[in-house]
Amino acid sequence: MSNAIEISRLKKSYGNDIVLKEISFQITKGEIFALLGINGAGKTTALECIEGLKNYDSGAITINGKMGIQLQSSSLPAHIKPMEAMQLFAKWNKVKIDDTLIHSLGLREIEKKQYVQLSTGQKRRLHLALALVSNPDIIFLDEPTAGLDVEGRLSLHDQIRNLKSQRKTVVLASHDMAEVETLCDRIAILNDGKIVFCGTASELTNKIGKKYFIHIKTGRGSETFEADNIENVLLSLLGELKQKGTKVLDIKVDRGTLEQHFMEMARRAEE
């Protein structure tokens, strides 16, 4: 499969502070890709360079397709109406408004309201519609569900999956690891200006080597143990507790979350 975006040895500095240290990665056409990083890791700078919003010092960025961008801090004039904004963006891009897009994002329900009257969720839907009005091949979504209620988040997740079904490429930046794990095909983790991991969530799990967490509650309290093999570790733990005469009140086994693996990867990179 061909790549929608190719980043090669991208470097960006602010004075003596090197924010991006010759990072390289590719994003495949038709995938949902997340760029992750703790605050200060260089994630926002990397995205802004790729989107063309910032100049960079050296390296190469290749974009194969038309881009649509939904910024985290997007805003519009207070008294503009949703359809007026759509018509304005359509004119800029020299395209016709797709009625299917209007209906799928529920803009007809709010077309008589002014921007200042819209809820956070309604604004997010409008911002997404504006990013999609030119029928882009690649869509950048920066914290798209921030501030949304559960219903709004689920609705937007459905829209993102729908974009993927249309063979669109989605580049997602989010602090919500559960969201990333649910939606994304692959992730890249930035730490201190360097890519420390790029692959699937399962590959990250294998790299970290912590596949399961065993939670055991006894009369002495609750403890959590990490394991690659549930059967061997659990039998060993139960054997030790039985030998000590400790009564087991509850046992829970779950897979390590992407957030746990992400934080572990960041910790290792710091070390």
C-alpha positions in Angstrom: 0.0 0.0 0.0 1.3 3.5 -0.8 1.8 6.2 1.8 -0.3 9.3 2.3 2.4 11.0 4.3 6.2 10.5 4.5 8.4 12.2 7.0 12.1 12.0 6.7 14.7 13.4 9.2 12.4 16.3 10.2 14.2 18.8 12.4 12.8 21.9 14.1 14.4 24.2 16.6 13.5 27.3 18.5 16.8 29.0 19.1 19.0 26.6 20.9 16.1 24.3 21.8 15.8 21.4 19.4 12.2 20.3 19.5 12.2 17.7 16.7 15.4 15.7 16.3 15.4 14.3 12.8 12.2 12.2 13.1 11.1 9.9 10.4 7.9 7.9 9.9 5.2 7.1 7.3 1.4 7.1 7.3 -0.3 4.6 5.0 -3.2 5.7 2.8 -6.6 4.7 4.3 -5.4 4.2 7.9 -6.3 6.0 11.2 -2.9 7.1 12.7 -2.3 8.7 16.0 0.7 10.8 17.0 1.1 10.7 20.7 3.4 12.4 23.2 3.4 13.8 26.7 3.4 17.6 27.0 6.6 19.1 25.6 7.5 16.0 23.6 7.1 17.9 20.2 3.8 16.4 19.1 2.1 19.8 18.3 5.2 21.1 16.6 5.4 18.0 14.4 1.8 18.2 13.4 2.0 21.9 12.6 5.0 21.3 10.4 3.2 18.5 8.5 0.1 20.7 8.1 2.2 23.5 6.7 1.5 25.9 9.6 5.1 26.0 10.7 8.4 26.2 8.9 11.0 23.5 9.8 14.8 23.6 9.7 15.6 20.5 7.6 14.3 17.2 6.4 11.5 16.4 4.1 7.7 16.1 4.3 5.8 14.5 1.4 2.0 14.8 1.3 0.2 12.6 -1.3 -3.3 14.1 -1.4 -5.4 17.0 -0.4 -5.5 17.9 3.3 -8.3 18.9 5.6 -7.5 20.2 9.1 -9.6 20.5 12.3 -7.5 22.4 14.8 -8.1 22.0 18.5 -8.6 25.8 19.0 -10.7 26.5 16.0 -13.1 29.4 16.2 -15.5 31.4 13.9 -17.1 34.8 14.1 -19.7 34.8 16.9 -22.7 35.6 14.7 -22.0 33.5 11.6 -24.4 30.6 11.0 -23.2 27.1 10.2 -24.4 27.1 6.6 -22.9 30.5 6.0 -19.6 29.1 7.2 -20.0 26.1 5.0 -20.8 28.3 1.9 -17.7 30.5 2.7 -15.4 27.5 2.9 -16.9 25.9 -0.2 -16.3 29.1 -2.1 -12.7 29.3 -1.0 -12.1 25.7 -2.1 -14.1 26.1 -5.3 -16.4 23.2 -4.6 -20.1 22.5 -4.1 -21.4 21.6 -0.6 -22.1 17.9 -0.3 -25.6 17.4 1.2 -24.7 14.0 2.5 -22.0 15.6 4.6 -24.5 18.2 6.0 -27.0 15.5 7.0 -24.4 13.0 8.4 -23.0 15.7 10.8 -26.5 17.0 11.7 -25.9 20.5 10.5 -29.5 21.0 9.3 -30.6 20.8 12.9 -28.5 23.8 13.9 -28.5 25.8 10.6 -30.5 28.7 12.1 -28.3 29.1 15.1 -25.4 31.6 15.3 -21.9 30.2 16.1 -22.0 31.7 19.6 -25.2 29.8 20.4 -23.8 26.4 19.5 -22.8 23.8 22.2 -19.3 22.4 22.3 -20.4 19.3 20.5 -22.2 21.2 17.8 -19.1 23.4 17.2 -17.0 20.2 16.9 -19.3 18.8 14.3 -19.2 22.1 12.4 -15.4 22.3 12.5 -15.2 18.7 11.2 -17.6 19.6 8.4 -15.5 22.6 7.4 -12.4 20.4 7.4 -14.2 17.9 5.1 -15.9 20.4 2.8 -13.2 20.2 0.1 -13.4 16.3 0.1 -9.8 15.9 1.3 -7.8 12.7 1.1 -6.1 13.3 4.5 -7.8 14.7 7.6 -6.0 16.0 10.6 -8.0 15.9 13.8 -6.5 17.6 16.9 -8.2 16.6 20.1 -11.5 16.2 18.2 -13.6 15.0 21.2 -12.2 17.3 23.9 -15.1 18.7 25.9 -17.8 16.4 24.4 -20.3 14.4 26.4 -20.5 10.6 25.9 -23.1 10.8 23.2 -21.1 13.4 21.3 -17.9 11.4 21.5 -19.6 8.2 20.2 -21.1 10.1 17.4 -17.8 11.6 16.3 -16.1 8.2 16.6 -18.7 6.9 14.1 -17.9 9.8 11.8 -14.1 9.0 12.0 -14.8 5.3 11.2 -17.0 6.4 8.3 -14.1 8.4 6.9 -11.9 5.3 7.1 -14.5 3.3 5.2 -14.3 5.9 2.4 -10.5 5.2 2.2 -9.7 8.6 3.8 -6.5 8.9 5.9 -7.1 10.2 9.4 -4.3 11.6 11.5 -5.4 11.9 15.1 -3.9 13.7 18.1 -5.5 12.9 21.4 -4.8 12.7 25.1 -7.6 10.1 25.4 -5.7 6.7 25.2 -8.9 4.7 25.2 -10.1 6.7 22.2 -6.8 6.1 20.4 -6.8 2.4 21.2 -10.4 2.1 19.9 -10.0 4.0 16.7 -6.4 3.8 15.5 -4.7 1.3 13.2 -1.2 2.5 14.2 0.4 4.9 16.6 3.7 6.8 16.8 5.0 8.0 20.2 7.2 11.1 20.4 9.4 11.6 23.4 12.0 14.4 23.8 11.8 15.2 20.1 12.4 11.6 18.9 10.1 8.8 17.7 10.5 6.1 20.3 7.8 3.8 18.9 5.8 3.4 15.7 3.4 0.5 15.2 0.2 -1.1 16.4 -1.1 -1.2 20.0 -0.4 -4.9 20.0 3.2 -4.4 18.9 3.6 -1.8 21.7 2.3 -4.4 24.2 4.8 -6.9 22.9 7.6 -4.4 23.0 6.8 -3.4 26.6 6.4 -7.0 27.6 3.5 -6.4 30.0 0.5 -8.2 28.5 -1.7 -8.8 31.6 -2.4 -7.3 35.0 -3.7 -9.6 37.8 -5.5 -7.8 40.6 -5.9 -9.9 43.8 -7.9 -8.8 46.8 -7.2 -10.4 50.1 -7.9 -9.6 53.7 -4.7 -7.7 53.8 -5.7 -5.4 50.9 -5.4 -5.4 47.1 -2.3 -6.0 45.0 -1.6 -5.9 41.3 0.9 -8.1 39.5 2.2 -7.9 35.9 2.4 -11.0 33.7 3.1 -12.2 30.2 1.6 -15.7 31.0 -1.6 -15.6 33.1 -1.8 -19.3 33.9 1.8 -19.7 35.3 1.8 -16.5 37.3 -1.7 -16.8 38.7 -1.1 -20.4 39.8 2.1 -19.4 41.5 0.5 -16.4 43.2 -2.5 -18.5 44.5 -0.1 -21.2 45.7 1.9 -18.7 47.7 -1.2 -17.2 49.2 -2.6 -20.6 50.1 0.7 -21.6 51.7 0.6 -18.5 53.9 -3.1 -19.1 54.8 -4.2 -15.9 53.2 -7.9 -15.9 52.1 -8.5 -14.6 48.5 -11.6 -12.4 48.3 -11.5 -11.5 44.6 -9.4 -11.9 41.5 -9.5 -9.8 38.3 -7.4 -10.2 35.2 -7.2 -7.6 32.4 -4.9 -6.6 29.6 -2.6 -3.6 30.0 -4.2 -0.5 28.6 -2.6 1.6 25.9 -2.2 4.4 28.5 -0.2 2.1 30.7 2.0 1.0 27.9 2.4 4.6 26.6 3.5 5.8 30.0 5.9 2.9 30.4 7.4 3.7 27.0 7.8 7.3 27.9 9.5 6.4 31.2 11.9 4.1 29.4 12.8 6.8 26.9 13.4 9.3 29.7 15.8 6.8 31.3 
